[in-house]
């Protein structure tokens, strides 16, 4: 873990788009990558954002052969989860996608993972027992719900997975909320909080006031003021982080 628990708590106080804005200001990576490309659904939006380090697993609930291939899969997988420092977000790739055959998550599994230091999950498959998962305090961002679990068992874990069009490596920092999720490159973790707070303040002191100051102004004056505020916004970003941006 690069960040302290205190820094992770501070990151959790901001929504994921704000974190993206901060990341955009400091990263050298492609800003069109590193977040979900497909629609997600947050089943516990009242819990707010979740922040943690990725623990990855694949499952294929349509295939009963996995139960015989490794009868100890659940036990071995749980030992892997327990060995990783928290807070953890379990990222589950459903190999049956786009079909939905069964859920990896329900009341029992969410309580088990909560006891192992996991704060929630991102899965491109299904969940069930949403009320009970809420009661466990286990946040879920998923594709949909379903009734059964079918032949759910871990197939592979501790590997790169792809969910909602985004590749995730074990140990990567994730920030997620009702908007979706993003995966932070390791080299960007340290400056992420500072940049996110700064970019939010930069918006609040430049473009937003200009857009709201409409009293007594013509449309032309309003647009000119917004353009000028956008230039100031970009100048501030360049001065602080060496990058430019203009709204």
DOFI-33631 format. One record per residue (C-alpha): residue number from 1; residue in three letters; x, y, z. Coordinates in steps of 0.001 Angstrom, whole numbers, padded with zeros to 6 digits, m for minus. Each point is the difference from the previous one (the first is absolute). Layout:
% residues N
<r><pos>NUM</pos><code>ala</code><c1>X</c1><c2>Y</c2><c3>Z</c3></r>
...
% end
This chain:
% residues 247
<r><pos>1</pos><code>unk</code><c1>000000</c1><c2>000000</c2><c3>000000</c3></r>
<r><pos>2</pos><code>unk</code><c1>001278</c1><c2>003428</c2><c3>m000979</c3></r>
<r><pos>3</pos><code>unk</code><c1>m002542</c1><c2>002147</c2><c3>001834</c3></r>
<r><pos>4</pos><code>unk</code><c1>m000788</c1><c2>000187</c2><c3>003700</c3></r>
<r><pos>5</pos><code>unk</code><c1>m003400</c1><c2>m000927</c2><c3>001346</c3></r>
<r><pos>6</pos><code>unk</code><c1>m000560</c1><c2>003706</c2><c3>000712</c3></r>
<r><pos>7</pos><code>unk</code><c1>000640</c1><c2>000921</c2><c3>m003638</c3></r>
<r><pos>8</pos><code>unk</code><c1>m002382</c1><c2>m002723</c2><c3>m001169</c3></r>
<r><pos>9</pos><code>unk</code><c1>m002699</c1><c2>001397</c2><c3>002291</c3></r>
<r><pos>10</pos><code>unk</code><c1>000576</c1><c2>003464</c2><c3>m001454</c3></r>
<r><pos>11</pos><code>unk</code><c1>m000290</c1><c2>m001340</c2><c3>m003550</c3></r>
<r><pos>12</pos><code>unk</code><c1>m003280</c1><c2>m001641</c2><c3>000979</c3></r>
<r><pos>13</pos><code>unk</code><c1>m001474</c1><c2>003429</c2><c3>000776</c3></r>
<r><pos>14</pos><code>unk</code><c1>000004</c1><c2>000949</c2><c3>m003692</c3></r>
<r><pos>15</pos><code>unk</code><c1>m002057</c1><c2>m001463</c2><c3>m002814</c3></r>
<r><pos>16</pos><code>unk</code><c1>001698</c1><c2>m001943</c2><c3>m002771</c3></r>
<r><pos>17</pos><code>unk</code><c1>m000330</c1><c2>002728</c2><c3>m002685</c3></r>
<r><pos>18</pos><code>unk</code><c1>001857</c1><c2>002396</c2><c3>002322</c3></r>
<r><pos>19</pos><code>unk</code><c1>002751</c1><c2>m002573</c2><c3>000464</c3></r>
<r><pos>20</pos><code>unk</code><c1>000170</c1><c2>m000392</c2><c3>m003769</c3></r>
<r><pos>21</pos><code>unk</code><c1>000448</c1><c2>003763</c2><c3>m000399</c3></r>
<r><pos>22</pos><code>unk</code><c1>002904</c1><c2>m000072</c2><c3>002426</c3></r>
<r><pos>23</pos><code>unk</code><c1>001548</c1><c2>m003002</c2><c3>m001711</c3></r>
<r><pos>24</pos><code>unk</code><c1>m000338</c1><c2>001652</c2><c3>m003410</c3></r>
<r><pos>25</pos><code>unk</code><c1>002080</c1><c2>002944</c2><c3>001218</c3></r>
<r><pos>26</pos><code>unk</code><c1>002985</c1><c2>m002102</c2><c3>001081</c3></r>
<r><pos>27</pos><code>unk</code><c1>000115</c1><c2>m003158</c2><c3>m002095</c3></r>
<r><pos>28</pos><code>unk</code><c1>002109</c1><c2>m000800</c2><c3>m003035</c3></r>
<r><pos>29</pos><code>unk</code><c1>m002362</c1><c2>m002838</c2><c3>m000916</c3></r>
<r><pos>30</pos><code>unk</code><c1>m002765</c1><c2>000033</c2><c3>m002603</c3></r>
<r><pos>31</pos><code>unk</code><c1>m002949</c1><c2>001752</c2><c3>001668</c3></r>
<r><pos>32</pos><code>unk</code><c1>m002471</c1><c2>m001974</c2><c3>m002151</c3></r>
<r><pos>33</pos><code>unk</code><c1>001004</c1><c2>m003225</c2><c3>001745</c3></r>
<r><pos>34</pos><code>unk</code><c1>m000009</c1><c2>m001350</c2><c3>003547</c3></r>
<r><pos>35</pos><code>unk</code><c1>m003708</c1><c2>000143</c2><c3>000782</c3></r>
<r><pos>36</pos><code>unk</code><c1>m003162</c1><c2>m001892</c2><c3>m000908</c3></r>
<r><pos>37</pos><code>unk</code><c1>m001005</c1><c2>000164</c2><c3>m003661</c3></r>
<r><pos>38</pos><code>unk</code><c1>m003339</c1><c2>m001681</c2><c3>000611</c3></r>
<r><pos>39</pos><code>unk</code><c1>m002888</c1><c2>001054</c2><c3>002215</c3></r>
<r><pos>40</pos><code>unk</code><c1>000195</c1><c2>m001058</c2><c3>003633</c3></r>
<r><pos>41</pos><code>unk</code><c1>m002620</c1><c2>m000012</c2><c3>002737</c3></r>
<r><pos>42</pos><code>unk</code><c1>000700</c1><c2>000971</c2><c3>003592</c3></r>
<r><pos>43</pos><code>unk</code><c1>m002350</c1><c2>m002008</c2><c3>002213</c3></r>
<r><pos>44</pos><code>unk</code><c1>001008</c1><c2>001905</c2><c3>003141</c3></r>
<r><pos>45</pos><code>unk</code><c1>000309</c1><c2>003659</c2><c3>m001056</c3></r>
<r><pos>46</pos><code>unk</code><c1>m000903</c1><c2>001090</c2><c3>003539</c3></r>
<r><pos>47</pos><code>unk</code><c1>003350</c1><c2>m001411</c2><c3>001165</c3></r>
<r><pos>48</pos><code>unk</code><c1>001806</c1><c2>002598</c2><c3>m002090</c3></r>
<r><pos>49</pos><code>unk</code><c1>003298</c1><c2>m000662</c2><c3>m001793</c3></r>
<r><pos>50</pos><code>unk</code><c1>002213</c1><c2>m002966</c2><c3>000792</c3></r>
<r><pos>51</pos><code>unk</code><c1>003782</c1><c2>m000012</c2><c3>m000152</c3></r>
<r><pos>52</pos><code>unk</code><c1>002267</c1><c2>m003007</c2><c3>000237</c3></r>
<r><pos>53</pos><code>unk</code><c1>002585</c1><c2>m002211</c2><c3>m001637</c3></r>
<r><pos>54</pos><code>unk</code><c1>m001056</c1><c2>m002547</c2><c3>m002591</c3></r>
<r><pos>55</pos><code>unk</code><c1>m000252</c1><c2>m003688</c2><c3>000754</c3></r>
<r><pos>56</pos><code>unk</code><c1>m000874</c1><c2>m001813</c2><c3>m003219</c3></r>
<r><pos>57</pos><code>unk</code><c1>m001885</c1><c2>m003210</c2><c3>m000779</c3></r>
<r><pos>58</pos><code>unk</code><c1>m001791</c1><c2>m001692</c2><c3>m002889</c3></r>
<r><pos>59</pos><code>unk</code><c1>m002970</c1><c2>m002340</c2><c3>000204</c3></r>
<r><pos>60</pos><code>unk</code><c1>m002237</c1><c2>m001884</c2><c3>m002452</c3></r>
<r><pos>61</pos><code>unk</code><c1>m003248</c1><c2>m000988</c2><c3>001721</c3></r>
<r><pos>62</pos><code>unk</code><c1>m001361</c1><c2>m001857</c2><c3>m003040</c3></r>
<r><pos>63</pos><code>unk</code><c1>002754</c1><c2>m002618</c2><c3>000139</c3></r>
<r><pos>64</pos><code>unk</code><c1>m000339</c1><c2>m002737</c2><c3>002679</c3></r>
<r><pos>65</pos><code>unk</code><c1>003394</c1><c2>m001465</c2><c3>m000961</c3></r>
<r><pos>66</pos><code>unk</code><c1>001761</c1><c2>002657</c2><c3>002068</c3></r>
<r><pos>67</pos><code>unk</code><c1>m001411</c1><c2>m001532</c2><c3>003190</c3></r>
<r><pos>68</pos><code>unk</code><c1>001864</c1><c2>m003236</c2><c3>m000735</c3></r>
<r><pos>69</pos><code>unk</code><c1>003112</c1><c2>001552</c2><c3>m001512</c3></r>
<r><pos>70</pos><code>unk</code><c1>000950</c1><c2>001551</c2><c3>003331</c3></r>
<r><pos>71</pos><code>unk</code><c1>m002172</c1><c2>m001022</c2><c3>002962</c3></r>
<r><pos>72</pos><code>unk</code><c1>002118</c1><c2>002268</c2><c3>002255</c3></r>
<r><pos>73</pos><code>unk</code><c1>m000404</c1><c2>003087</c2><c3>m002195</c3></r>
<r><pos>74</pos><code>unk</code><c1>m002053</c1><c2>002001</c2><c3>002488</c3></r>
<r><pos>75</pos><code>unk</code><c1>002403</c1><c2>m000710</c2><c3>002858</c3></r>
<r><pos>76</pos><code>unk</code><c1>003082</c1><c2>000827</c2><c3>m002081</c3></r>
<r><pos>77</pos><code>unk</code><c1>m001616</c1><c2>003143</c2><c3>m001364</c3></r>
<r><pos>78</pos><code>unk</code><c1>m000968</c1><c2>001239</c2><c3>003471</c3></r>
<r><pos>79</pos><code>unk</code><c1>003580</c1><c2>m000501</c2><c3>001188</c3></r>
<r><pos>80</pos><code>unk</code><c1>001133</c1><c2>002160</c2><c3>m002908</c3></r>
<r><pos>81</pos><code>unk</code><c1>m002482</c1><c2>002720</c2><c3>000911</c3></r>
<r><pos>82</pos><code>unk</code><c1>001052</c1><c2>m000112</c2><c3>003653</c3></r>
<r><pos>83</pos><code>unk</code><c1>003673</c1><c2>000357</c2><c3>m000958</c3></r>
<r><pos>84</pos><code>unk</code><c1>m000507</c1><c2>003364</c2><c3>m001726</c3></r>
<r><pos>85</pos><code>unk</code><c1>000076</c1><c2>003219</c2><c3>002087</c3></r>
<r><pos>86</pos><code>unk</code><c1>m003257</c1><c2>001951</c2><c3>000140</c3></r>
<r><pos>87</pos><code>unk</code><c1>m002122</c1><c2>001827</c2><c3>m000708</c3></r>
<r><pos>88</pos><code>unk</code><c1>m000796</c1><c2>m002266</c2><c3>m002941</c3></r>
<r><pos>89</pos><code>unk</code><c1>m002450</c1><c2>000091</c2><c3>m002878</c3></r>
<r><pos>90</pos><code>unk</code><c1>m000739</c1><c2>m003374</c2><c3>m001571</c3></r>
<r><pos>91</pos><code>unk</code><c1>m000097</c1><c2>000312</c2><c3>m003783</c3></r>
<r><pos>92</pos><code>unk</code><c1>m001884</c1><c2>m002954</c2><c3>m001470</c3></r>
<r><pos>93</pos><code>unk</code><c1>m000037</c1><c2>m000870</c2><c3>m003695</c3></r>
<r><pos>94</pos><code>unk</code><c1>m002965</c1><c2>m002158</c2><c3>m001021</c3></r>
<r><pos>95</pos><code>unk</code><c1>001190</c1><c2>m002309</c2><c3>m002788</c3></r>
<r><pos>96</pos><code>unk</code><c1>m003615</c1><c2>m000664</c2><c3>m001005</c3></r>
<r><pos>97</pos><code>unk</code><c1>m000509</c1><c2>003587</c2><c3>m001102</c3></r>
<r><pos>98</pos><code>unk</code><c1>m002211</c1><c2>001099</c2><c3>m001756</c3></r>
<r><pos>99</pos><code>unk</code><c1>m002165</c1><c2>m002771</c2><c3>001446</c3></r>
<r><pos>100</pos><code>unk</code><c1>m000993</c1><c2>000114</c2><c3>003659</c3></r>
<r><pos>101</pos><code>unk</code><c1>m000123</c1><c2>m003473</c2><c3>001517</c3></r>
<r><pos>102</pos><code>unk</code><c1>000761</c1><c2>000554</c2><c3>003672</c3></r>
<r><pos>103</pos><code>unk</code><c1>001301</c1><c2>002470</c2><c3>002568</c3></r>
<r><pos>104</pos><code>unk</code><c1>003390</c1><c2>m000049</c2><c3>001696</c3></r>
<r><pos>105</pos><code>unk</code><c1>m001341</c1><c2>002308</c2><c3>002697</c3></r>
<r><pos>106</pos><code>unk</code><c1>m002743</c1><c2>m000386</c2><c3>002566</c3></r>
<r><pos>107</pos><code>unk</code><c1>m000500</c1><c2>000195</c2><c3>003742</c3></r>
<r><pos>108</pos><code>unk</code><c1>002522</c1><c2>m002669</c2><c3>000991</c3></r>
<r><pos>109</pos><code>unk</code><c1>002847</c1><c2>000963</c2><c3>m002327</c3></r>
<r><pos>110</pos><code>unk</code><c1>m000282</c1><c2>003712</c2><c3>000763</c3></r>
<r><pos>111</pos><code>unk</code><c1>000189</c1><c2>m000635</c2><c3>003759</c3></r>
<r><pos>112</pos><code>unk</code><c1>003013</c1><c2>m002280</c2><c3>m000443</c3></r>
<r><pos>113</pos><code>unk</code><c1>001849</c1><c2>002554</c2><c3>m002098</c3></r>
<r><pos>114</pos><code>unk</code><c1>m000917</c1><c2>002833</c2><c3>002359</c3></r>
<r><pos>115</pos><code>unk</code><c1>001683</c1><c2>m001937</c2><c3>002805</c3></r>
<r><pos>116</pos><code>unk</code><c1>003123</c1><c2>m000296</c2><c3>m002193</c3></r>
<r><pos>117</pos><code>unk</code><c1>000372</c1><c2>003776</c2><c3>m000375</c3></r>
<r><pos>118</pos><code>unk</code><c1>m001902</c1><c2>000487</c2><c3>m003254</c3></r>
<r><pos>119</pos><code>unk</code><c1>m002183</c1><c2>003080</c2><c3>m000406</c3></r>
<r><pos>120</pos><code>unk</code><c1>m001881</c1><c2>m001039</c2><c3>m003115</c3></r>
<r><pos>121</pos><code>unk</code><c1>000042</c1><c2>m001438</c2><c3>m003483</c3></r>
<r><pos>122</pos><code>unk</code><c1>m000061</c1><c2>000927</c2><c3>m003652</c3></r>
<r><pos>123</pos><code>unk</code><c1>m001357</c1><c2>m002803</c2><c3>m002165</c3></r>
<r><pos>124</pos><code>unk</code><c1>m001174</c1><c2>m000128</c2><c3>m003586</c3></r>
<r><pos>125</pos><code>unk</code><c1>m002262</c1><c2>m002843</c2><c3>001069</c3></r>
<r><pos>126</pos><code>unk</code><c1>m002922</c1><c2>m000130</c2><c3>002403</c3></r>
<r><pos>127</pos><code>unk</code><c1>m000649</c1><c2>000330</c2><c3>003711</c3></r>
<r><pos>128</pos><code>unk</code><c1>m002889</c1><c2>m001123</c2><c3>002198</c3></r>
<r><pos>129</pos><code>unk</code><c1>m001174</c1><c2>000561</c2><c3>003604</c3></r>
<r><pos>130</pos><code>unk</code><c1>000414</c1><c2>003746</c2><c3>m000416</c3></r>
<r><pos>131</pos><code>unk</code><c1>m001734</c1><c2>000825</c2><c3>003297</c3></r>
<r><pos>132</pos><code>unk</code><c1>002250</c1><c2>m002408</c2><c3>001867</c3></r>
<r><pos>133</pos><code>unk</code><c1>003099</c1><c2>001341</c2><c3>m001777</c3></r>
<r><pos>134</pos><code>unk</code><c1>m001035</c1><c2>003469</c2><c3>001129</c3></r>
<r><pos>135</pos><code>unk</code><c1>m000332</c1><c2>m001292</c2><c3>003545</c3></r>
<r><pos>136</pos><code>unk</code><c1>003525</c1><c2>m001406</c2><c3>m000226</c3></r>
<r><pos>137</pos><code>unk</code><c1>001308</c1><c2>003416</c2><c3>m001084</c3></r>
<r><pos>138</pos><code>unk</code><c1>001382</c1><c2>m001474</c2><c3>m003204</c3></r>
<r><pos>139</pos><code>unk</code><c1>m000296</c1><c2>002294</c2><c3>m003018</c3></r>
<r><pos>140</pos><code>unk</code><c1>m000727</c1><c2>m001492</c2><c3>m003414</c3></r>
<r><pos>141</pos><code>unk</code><c1>000397</c1><c2>001423</c2><c3>m003467</c3></r>
<r><pos>142</pos><code>unk</code><c1>m001353</c1><c2>m002601</c2><c3>m002388</c3></r>
<r><pos>143</pos><code>unk</code><c1>m001713</c1><c2>m000586</c2><c3>m003326</c3></r>
<r><pos>144</pos><code>unk</code><c1>m003295</c1><c2>m001313</c2><c3>001372</c3></r>
<r><pos>145</pos><code>unk</code><c1>m001662</c1><c2>m002202</c2><c3>002604</c3></r>
<r><pos>146</pos><code>unk</code><c1>m001065</c1><c2>m003621</c2><c3>m000291</c3></r>
<r><pos>147</pos><code>unk</code><c1>m001646</c1><c2>m002674</c2><c3>002129</c3></r>
<r><pos>148</pos><code>unk</code><c1>002489</c1><c2>m002871</c2><c3>000183</c3></r>
<r><pos>149</pos><code>unk</code><c1>003716</c1><c2>m000616</c2><c3>000377</c3></r>
<r><pos>150</pos><code>unk</code><c1>000170</c1><c2>m002999</c2><c3>m002392</c3></r>
<r><pos>151</pos><code>unk</code><c1>003474</c1><c2>m001618</c2><c3>000005</c3></r>
<r><pos>152</pos><code>unk</code><c1>001784</c1><c2>003001</c2><c3>001422</c3></r>
<r><pos>153</pos><code>unk</code><c1>003552</c1><c2>m000671</c2><c3>001053</c3></r>
<r><pos>154</pos><code>unk</code><c1>003283</c1><c2>001870</c2><c3>m000471</c3></r>
<r><pos>155</pos><code>unk</code><c1>001778</c1><c2>m001173</c2><c3>m003147</c3></r>
<r><pos>156</pos><code>unk</code><c1>003117</c1><c2>002185</c2><c3>m000107</c3></r>
<r><pos>157</pos><code>unk</code><c1>001113</c1><c2>002793</c2><c3>002306</c3></r>
<r><pos>158</pos><code>unk</code><c1>002865</c1><c2>002437</c2><c3>000432</c3></r>
<r><pos>159</pos><code>unk</code><c1>000100</c1><c2>000634</c2><c3>m003762</c3></r>
<r><pos>160</pos><code>unk</code><c1>m000899</c1><c2>002825</c2><c3>m002367</c3></r>
<r><pos>161</pos><code>unk</code><c1>m003748</c1><c2>000145</c2><c3>m000592</c3></r>
<r><pos>162</pos><code>unk</code><c1>m002221</c1><c2>002100</c2><c3>m002232</c3></r>
<r><pos>163</pos><code>unk</code><c1>m003319</c1><c2>001362</c2><c3>001257</c3></r>
<r><pos>164</pos><code>unk</code><c1>m002265</c1><c2>002516</c2><c3>m001721</c3></r>
<r><pos>165</pos><code>unk</code><c1>002641</c1><c2>000460</c2><c3>m002700</c3></r>
<r><pos>166</pos><code>unk</code><c1>002759</c1><c2>000923</c2><c3>002471</c3></r>
<r><pos>167</pos><code>unk</code><c1>003053</c1><c2>m002132</c2><c3>000806</c3></r>
<r><pos>168</pos><code>unk</code><c1>000934</c1><c2>m000275</c2><c3>003679</c3></r>
<r><pos>169</pos><code>unk</code><c1>003200</c1><c2>m001349</c2><c3>001513</c3></r>
<r><pos>170</pos><code>unk</code><c1>000203</c1><c2>m001377</c2><c3>003558</c3></r>
<r><pos>171</pos><code>unk</code><c1>001103</c1><c2>002681</c2><c3>002446</c3></r>
<r><pos>172</pos><code>unk</code><c1>m001108</c1><c2>003007</c2><c3>m002041</c3></r>
<r><pos>173</pos><code>unk</code><c1>m001751</c1><c2>002817</c2><c3>001839</c3></r>
<r><pos>174</pos><code>unk</code><c1>m003680</c1><c2>000359</c2><c3>m000933</c3></r>
<r><pos>175</pos><code>unk</code><c1>m002417</c1><c2>002850</c2><c3>000603</c3></r>
<r><pos>176</pos><code>unk</code><c1>m003656</c1><c2>m000793</c2><c3>m000726</c3></r>
<r><pos>177</pos><code>unk</code><c1>m003479</c1><c2>001420</c2><c3>000499</c3></r>
<r><pos>178</pos><code>unk</code><c1>m003355</c1><c2>000353</c2><c3>m001755</c3></r>
<r><pos>179</pos><code>unk</code><c1>001706</c1><c2>001502</c2><c3>m003066</c3></r>
<r><pos>180</pos><code>unk</code><c1>002262</c1><c2>m003002</c2><c3>m000586</c3></r>
<r><pos>181</pos><code>unk</code><c1>003573</c1><c2>m000809</c2><c3>001004</c3></r>
<r><pos>182</pos><code>unk</code><c1>003569</c1><c2>000860</c2><c3>m000881</c3></r>
<r><pos>183</pos><code>unk</code><c1>003285</c1><c2>m001829</c2><c3>000474</c3></r>
<r><pos>184</pos><code>unk</code><c1>002940</c1><c2>002160</c2><c3>001068</c3></r>
<r><pos>185</pos><code>unk</code><c1>003505</c1><c2>m000642</c2><c3>m001409</c3></r>
<r><pos>186</pos><code>unk</code><c1>002462</c1><c2>m000624</c2><c3>002818</c3></r>
<r><pos>187</pos><code>unk</code><c1>002156</c1><c2>003035</c2><c3>m000798</c3></r>
<r><pos>188</pos><code>unk</code><c1>m003024</c1><c2>002323</c2><c3>000257</c3></r>
<r><pos>189</pos><code>unk</code><c1>m001180</c1><c2>m001095</c2><c3>003451</c3></r>
<r><pos>190</pos><code>unk</code><c1>002109</c1><c2>002342</c2><c3>002115</c3></r>
<r><pos>191</pos><code>unk</code><c1>m001114</c1><c2>003273</c2><c3>m001656</c3></r>
<r><pos>192</pos><code>unk</code><c1>m003602</c1><c2>m001035</c2><c3>m000641</c3></r>
<r><pos>193</pos><code>unk</code><c1>m001577</c1><c2>001459</c2><c3>003140</c3></r>
<r><pos>194</pos><code>unk</code><c1>001806</c1><c2>003344</c2><c3>m000270</c3></r>
<r><pos>195</pos><code>unk</code><c1>m000904</c1><c2>000318</c2><c3>m003689</c3></r>
<r><pos>196</pos><code>unk</code><c1>m003661</c1><c2>m000919</c2><c3>000517</c3></r>
<r><pos>197</pos><code>unk</code><c1>m000462</c1><c2>002547</c2><c3>002781</c3></r>
<r><pos>198</pos><code>unk</code><c1>001769</c1><c2>002680</c2><c3>m002014</c3></r>
<r><pos>199</pos><code>unk</code><c1>m001990</c1><c2>m000636</c2><c3>m003180</c3></r>
<r><pos>200</pos><code>unk</code><c1>m003283</c1><c2>000164</c2><c3>001894</c3></r>
<r><pos>201</pos><code>unk</code><c1>001016</c1><c2>003326</c2><c3>001516</c3></r>
<r><pos>202</pos><code>unk</code><c1>001158</c1><c2>001266</c2><c3>m003371</c3></r>
<r><pos>203</pos><code>unk</code><c1>m003443</c1><c2>m000672</c2><c3>m001487</c3></r>
<r><pos>204</pos><code>unk</code><c1>m001723</c1><c2>001681</c2><c3>002941</c3></r>
<r><pos>205</pos><code>unk</code><c1>002100</c1><c2>003163</c2><c3>m000282</c3></r>
<r><pos>206</pos><code>unk</code><c1>m000008</c1><c2>000462</c2><c3>m003788</c3></r>
<r><pos>207</pos><code>unk</code><c1>m002524</c1><c2>m001555</c2><c3>m002379</c3></r>
<r><pos>208</pos><code>unk</code><c1>m002922</c1><c2>m000688</c2><c3>002331</c3></r>
<r><pos>209</pos><code>unk</code><c1>m000226</c1><c2>003583</c2><c3>001383</c3></r>
<r><pos>210</pos><code>unk</code><c1>000285</c1><c2>001371</c2><c3>m003534</c3></r>
<r><pos>211</pos><code>unk</code><c1>m002861</c1><c2>m002189</c2><c3>m001175</c3></r>
<r><pos>212</pos><code>unk</code><c1>m002221</c1><c2>000978</c2><c3>002936</c3></r>
<r><pos>213</pos><code>unk</code><c1>000664</c1><c2>003757</c2><c3>m000160</c3></r>
<r><pos>214</pos><code>unk</code><c1>m002829</c1><c2>000780</c2><c3>m002406</c3></r>
<r><pos>215</pos><code>unk</code><c1>m001657</c1><c2>003026</c2><c3>001661</c3></r>
<r><pos>216</pos><code>unk</code><c1>m000073</c1><c2>003027</c2><c3>m002300</c3></r>
<r><pos>217</pos><code>unk</code><c1>002130</c1><c2>m001631</c2><c3>m002685</c3></r>
<r><pos>218</pos><code>unk</code><c1>m000739</c1><c2>m000507</c2><c3>m003661</c3></r>
<r><pos>219</pos><code>unk</code><c1>000530</c1><c2>m003434</c2><c3>m001509</c3></r>
<r><pos>220</pos><code>unk</code><c1>003142</c1><c2>001287</c2><c3>m001689</c3></r>
<r><pos>221</pos><code>unk</code><c1>001401</c1><c2>001284</c2><c3>003302</c3></r>
<r><pos>222</pos><code>unk</code><c1>m000845</c1><c2>m003270</c2><c3>001716</c3></r>
<r><pos>223</pos><code>unk</code><c1>001741</c1><c2>m002081</c2><c3>m002671</c3></r>
<r><pos>224</pos><code>unk</code><c1>003028</c1><c2>002296</c2><c3>000006</c3></r>
<r><pos>225</pos><code>unk</code><c1>000264</c1><c2>m000355</c2><c3>003771</c3></r>
<r><pos>226</pos><code>unk</code><c1>m000182</c1><c2>m003780</c2><c3>m000239</c3></r>
<r><pos>227</pos><code>unk</code><c1>002691</c1><c2>m000036</c2><c3>m002686</c3></r>
<r><pos>228</pos><code>unk</code><c1>002270</c1><c2>002137</c2><c3>002162</c3></r>
<r><pos>229</pos><code>unk</code><c1>m000619</c1><c2>m002211</c2><c3>003036</c3></r>
<r><pos>230</pos><code>unk</code><c1>000837</c1><c2>m003048</c2><c3>m002106</c3></r>
<r><pos>231</pos><code>unk</code><c1>003338</c1><c2>001534</c2><c3>m000935</c3></r>
<r><pos>232</pos><code>unk</code><c1>000697</c1><c2>000734</c2><c3>003674</c3></r>
<r><pos>233</pos><code>unk</code><c1>m000944</c1><c2>m003578</c2><c3>000882</c3></r>
<r><pos>234</pos><code>unk</code><c1>002532</c1><c2>m001327</c2><c3>m002522</c3></r>
<r><pos>235</pos><code>unk</code><c1>002678</c1><c2>002445</c2><c3>001129</c3></r>
<r><pos>236</pos><code>unk</code><c1>m000451</c1><c2>m001135</c2><c3>003593</c3></r>
<r><pos>237</pos><code>unk</code><c1>000346</c1><c2>m003652</c2><c3>m000987</c3></r>
<r><pos>238</pos><code>unk</code><c1>003116</c1><c2>000649</c2><c3>m002056</c3></r>
<r><pos>239</pos><code>unk</code><c1>001554</c1><c2>002048</c2><c3>002786</c3></r>
<r><pos>240</pos><code>unk</code><c1>m000672</c1><c2>m002655</c2><c3>002631</c3></r>
<r><pos>241</pos><code>unk</code><c1>000631</c1><c2>m003247</c2><c3>m001877</c3></r>
<r><pos>242</pos><code>unk</code><c1>001772</c1><c2>000949</c2><c3>m003213</c3></r>
<r><pos>243</pos><code>unk</code><c1>m002959</c1><c2>m001110</c2><c3>m002108</c3></r>
<r><pos>244</pos><code>unk</code><c1>m002683</c1><c2>002059</c2><c3>m001696</c3></r>
<r><pos>245</pos><code>unk</code><c1>m003744</c1><c2>m000186</c2><c3>m000092</c3></r>
<r><pos>246</pos><code>unk</code><c1>m002734</c1><c2>002326</c2><c3>m001162</c3></r>
<r><pos>247</pos><code>unk</code><c1>m003761</c1><c2>m000278</c2><c3>000295</c3></r>
% end
